[in-house]
Amino acid sequence: MVLRYVLGALAATAALVTLTLQAADEKPVKVVADQRLAVTTPAGSGELALYVSRDWSQPQPGVTRAVIVIHGRLRNADVYNASAEKAQAAAGEAGRSAILVVPQFLAEVDATAFRLPAATLRWSATGWEGGSDAKGPAPISSFAGLDAILAKLADRTLFPDLKTIVVAGHSGGGQVVQRYAILGRGEAAPIAAGIAVRYVIANPSTYAYFSPDRPDGQGGFGPFAGAAACPKFDRWKYGMADLPAYAGASSPAALEQAYLGRDVTYLLGTADTDPNHPALDKTCMGEAQGPYRLARGEDYIRYLRGRHPDGFRQRLLLVEGVGHDGDRMLTSTCGLAALFDRPGCVPATP
């Protein structure tokens, strides 16, 4: 009887957290980014809202680094733009020769509240996190928006001296970056132009696994014991089943190999350990990956290392004493190392 009561209370708490998150997601943003980038795909065209720190309609000689920072689930690009600017200032010379790009994946509620032009791209409240198609003006994946940014930066007439592009995201933005590093096609243009691309994944709630295995709570991995009660645990964005249209005909095996070959940095706060954090994914799909963000991130890296013991080159950077705080994560010593290659942060082994 006591166990049944405890389980019921836990379920009620999880449901309350989910409803609270949904309510926050459905509120319009406070600020809409002031610039637009045209995104054109076979499915149609639209305009992506974003902040850009330089006039990229004109050639930008001397810019050697581009840092793309993706907001969290509240779509508060203005907040993340401010954090990116702080990190840029703290980075010294590396920051002075950089351009910042902060896209904003708006939702329909934002377009309505601000009476945005019909051409403005907008998604469901959280669909953009996994690359879903926009609700309007055309079914364009949020990942296609990132493709368009990378294509712009790969234009050597605009950026003749660009050497590195960093695609970074915290929290919900970290989810975007991790999934985009798996499915994204946009890095092909920069790489062809001799520009390196790095992905920085900071404190996401969850990760996309390449098999049905999940942490067993004892340091190992195996078939998820709760699969029968949680049938969506291995569906995208948690696993490889039911990939979004953007993925095309890609196989999970090919996606895993491509992901392993990419320059990926995991940036985790050692104090991001609250199992009841209000923005933590508390669905059964999320809970299958561990109790809180730090554990989920370290387990995911162990999972990949176990599958590829001889070919795992991705790195983990730990931000000591910092919890779920995007500003402190990006401006920390390890954040500056991830974004701007500043010295002073030693990679960790989970």
Secondary structure, 3 states (H helix, E strand, C coil): CHHHHHHHHHHHHHHHHHHHHHHHHCCCCCCCCCEEEEEEECCEEEEEEEEECCCCCCCCCCCCEEEEEECCCCCCHHHHHHHHHHHHHHCCHHHHCEEEEEEECCEHHHHHHCCCCCCECEECCCHHHHCCECCECCCCEHHHHHHHHHHHHCCCCCCCCCCEEEEEEECHHHHHHHHHHHHCCCCHHHHHCCCEEEEEEECCCCCCCCCCEEECCCCCEEECCCHHHCCCCCECCCCCECCCHHHCCCCHHHHHHHHHCCEEEEEEECCCCCCCCCCCCCCHHHHCCCCCHHHHHHHHHHHHHHHCCCCCCCEEEEECCCCCCHHHHHHCHHHHHHHHCCCCCCCECC
